[in-house]
Amino acid sequence: MDADRARTRMVDALRGAGRVRSAAVEEAFRTVPRHLFLPGLPVADAYADEAVAVQFTGGVATSSASQPSMMAIMLEQLDLRPGHRVLEIGAGTGYNAALMSRIVGPAGAVTAVDIDEELVDLAAVHLASAGVHGVELLAADGALGYPPNAPYDRIVLTVGSDDVQPDWVAQLAPGGRLLLPLAVRGSQLSVALDLGPDGVLRCDSVRSCAFIRLRGAAASADGSRAVVGLGVALQTPDDLPEPNVAALARVLADPRRRRPAPVPLGAPDVWDGFGLWLALTEPGTCRLLAVEPETELPDDLLPLGSAGGTVALADAEGAAAVVAVGSPGPAPGAVAVREFGPGGAALGDRLLAALDRWVAAGRPGAAEWRLTVVPTGADVPTPPAAQVIVKKHCRVLAEPPGSAIPSG
Ligand SMILES: C[S@@+](CC[C@H](N)C(=O)[O-])C[C@H]1O[C@@H](n2cnc3c(N)ncnc32)[C@H](O)[C@@H]1O
């Protein structure tokens, strides 16, 4: 297939779906040849709206060319202007750096770091073959940012982080924007944060995302899964105490009543819609992830990534989990709440009550939460409605949909 035609088709589709919205992002996607950053891949695949894993370590992808839709969403969140100085952490193939270089133009500057020297060498080849010369590529651990070229108007991570590292904040220009895939109670959210004069970062926009996680000094265990048995693993946010895995295994082996949920739910609802709501409003929220094609649970989980998963409330006496009814799919379908163990009925009540509150609030998704990041050392009053997520280097204040944005 002809690369120009394939690229035109891809950008038309990104435009049509509302992923690309601004003229600057559109021009960059129309101009930069993605296939040159994925040499060896058939042109049609290089312009498919899919992430392409380019490196594996122990069977796990450690680098990928991100899905064009997600890249477009993040470039719109980033709001780059000609002349901006940008740091990208997670250079990967170099494609995103090339897009950004196109937008900031010759008056701007793009610095892109990747922890993997081999990837940096390859990215340099890709950039040269695409005729892009405005990117400074370096092999470095982005946990420390890249001080020599600071301050930056924009710092963007194209790799998931559990925390907001002090060096990123320190290297932002006044009023600068930090955009990163941030772990928030089991969801990963692409959060655009503007640095205020008080040292507090206030969010401009939030979107759901799913990125490879940081390696190196800022690698975290938030994605870690404690195996429960029955073909499922447990994921709990690292700011909450982990439920007793042995007790949970016992409880899950004791399925009880299944109660229909009042509304249909799709996998995105269960993960970043209701799931995020539950995780931010109900103690004891955890996520169950299938680790085998068929779990030994009595119901299907929702399709999530390559396997299945769901959200649940659990304690030592019981659990209650959202489960699929019939064949589960990404589109909303019938779901139910399965209760487990002697304490399951009370947890089922709480889960269904939380679902009612989420529906009454208009079924908000990740984009409707307001996040404020308060780095250690900065201070801002905590709004009464905010949930506080304590991380090593910051506190994240999550305000539910409908509440006011805190002012500086
Ligand atoms: C999803 S890929 C980035 C895709 C890239 N932006 C592109 O356009 O191809 C994530 C990248 O982050 C890199 N990475 C992981 N940990 C890092 C760290 N601590 N510092 C810098 N890069 C890191 C990985 O090596 C990987 O290449």
The ligand as an SDF file (V2000), in Angstrom:
LIG
                    3D

 27 29  0  0  0  0  0  0  0  0999 V2000
    5.2300    3.4320   25.0300 C   0  0  0  0  0  0  0  0  0  0  0  0
    6.9490    3.5680   24.7620 S   0  0  0  0  0  0  0  0  0  0  0  0
    7.0790    5.2230   24.1480 C   0  0  0  0  0  0  0  0  0  0  0  0
    6.6910    5.3930   22.7140 C   0  0  0  0  0  0  0  0  0  0  0  0
    7.3530    6.5730   22.0440 C   0  0  0  0  0  0  0  0  0  0  0  0
    6.9490    7.8320   22.5940 N   0  0  0  0  0  0  0  0  0  0  0  0
    7.1710    6.5400   20.5480 C   0  0  0  0  0  0  0  0  0  0  0  0
    6.6990    7.5260   19.9650 O   0  0  0  0  0  0  0  0  0  0  0  0
    7.5240    5.5100   19.9460 O   0  0  0  0  0  0  0  0  0  0  0  0
    7.6070    3.7960   26.3910 C   0  0  0  0  0  0  0  0  0  0  0  0
    9.1030    4.0040   26.4120 C   0  0  0  0  0  0  0  0  0  0  0  0
    9.4830    4.4260   27.7160 O   0  0  0  0  0  0  0  0  0  0  0  0
   10.8070    3.9710   27.9160 C   0  0  0  0  0  0  0  0  0  0  0  0
   11.1390    4.0690   29.3460 N   0  0  0  0  0  0  0  0  0  0  0  0
   10.7970    3.2180   30.3370 C   0  0  0  0  0  0  0  0  0  0  0  0
   11.2950    3.6660   31.5120 N   0  0  0  0  0  0  0  0  0  0  0  0
   11.9670    4.8220   31.2420 C   0  0  0  0  0  0  0  0  0  0  0  0
   12.7040    5.7300   32.0440 C   0  0  0  0  0  0  0  0  0  0  0  0
   12.8470    5.5590   33.3400 N   0  0  0  0  0  0  0  0  0  0  0  0
   13.2570    6.8000   31.4270 N   0  0  0  0  0  0  0  0  0  0  0  0
   13.1230    6.9870   30.0850 C   0  0  0  0  0  0  0  0  0  0  0  0
   12.4460    6.1440   29.2880 N   0  0  0  0  0  0  0  0  0  0  0  0
   11.8680    5.0770   29.8510 C   0  0  0  0  0  0  0  0  0  0  0  0
   10.7780    2.5670   27.3580 C   0  0  0  0  0  0  0  0  0  0  0  0
   12.0820    2.0990   27.0800 O   0  0  0  0  0  0  0  0  0  0  0  0
    9.9100    2.7550   26.1250 C   0  0  0  0  0  0  0  0  0  0  0  0
   10.6860    2.9550   24.9860 O   0  0  0  0  0  0  0  0  0  0  0  0
  1  2  1  0
  2  3  1  0
  2 10  1  0
  3  4  1  0
  4  5  1  0
  5  6  1  0
  5  7  1  0
  7  8  2  0
  7  9  1  0
 10 11  1  0
 11 12  1  0
 11 26  1  0
 12 13  1  0
 13 14  1  0
 13 24  1  0
 14 15  1  0
 14 23  1  0
 15 16  2  0
 16 17  1  0
 17 18  1  0
 17 23  2  0
 18 19  1  0
 18 20  2  0
 20 21  1  0
 21 22  2  0
 22 23  1  0
 24 25  1  0
 24 26  1  0
 26 27  1  0
M  CHG  2   2   1   9  -1
M  END
$$$$
